[in-house]
């Protein structure tokens, strides 16, 4: 994983320092929803654990149902599948449902249309399926194994909302990640949106955002270091219009 992470991150890992171990723990994320997740202490291509910043995106999603409810969703860099499990449980969580409008509750009653995605690896896919089963999410959601930067399959669904949490630690993969994000946004259509949460302590966030804008995507900050991203090549980038968008370092 160290080769993927590169410099500028707090996540460097020496794989020889660990004996592979698994542990299940219960995590309360947001809106009173708790999930049980099996984590491992190492995977060559994947964190395979739940980082504290996950709760930030979970809380934002719970507070903004209009951003994703009733849409075709894709979780990019799903890792343990914790947020997919969370959303499946959230839409059946009575206290949260009680806060919605009648129209929103009607939408929430339909099956959640969500696809998980991560590096093409049987262990990752198996971990997501395992964690779904631990939480009563059966069958598990469809899983799309994908290596960032490779072409999208021609039969890939057109996702309306893509979300991801703390995937910017993979510094060496920024060009490939940007390629995949832009491809997904363009494949989904002009209204497709991505919500990207970056809660880890890294020094390369601006580098990623610059690559993203150079590829035609535009971002706004909608929460605590949560970015709303769309493909809008004709809009001016943040760097060309100082002060028009929040400073990511201050979010």
Secondary structure, 3 states (H helix, E strand, C coil): CHHHHCCCECCCCCHHHCCCCEEEEEEEEECCEEEEEEEECCCCCCCCCCCCCHHHHHHHHHHCHHHCCCCCEEEECCCCCHHHHHHHHHCCCHHHHHCCCHHHHHHHCCCCCEEEEECCCHHHHHHHHHHHHHCCCCCCCEEEECCCCCCCCCCCCCCCEEEEECCCCCHHHHHHHHHHHHHHHHHHCCCCEEEEECCCCECCHHHHHHHHHHCCEEEEEEECCEEEEEECCCCCCHHHCCCCCCCHHHC
